[in-house]
Amino acid sequence: MVDDPAIKNEIADAKEDLRDALHQINDRVEEGVGRLRPDRGIRRHPITSACLAGALGFVLGSDSAEVAMIGLVVLGGVIVLSNEHKINPMKPSRSDETERV
């Protein structure tokens, strides 16, 4: 089919570049899908998730406008705290730092 070694090398390089690009895309897709899974966030941050659920229930379950406003303020505070927690994660605990012997 192709007899020129330079062309064969270019084709081989192009195939390898294509494989590398495909692996990078697959890694990014897996990373994005992993971030969309809500169960991971709930397991990693159970207290924040419980506070968010409680504040949302408080807002949606209130009968008066004053209580709903207070609930919205609490909900906003929980969202701000959860975003700050994502930006500045806590240091790992001692059990995470130890190695198995």
Summary of the structure (lengths in Angstrom):
residues: 101
radius of gyration: 25.0
end to end distance: 57.6
largest distance: 82.0
contacts: 193
relative contact order: 0.06
helix: 81%
strand: 0%
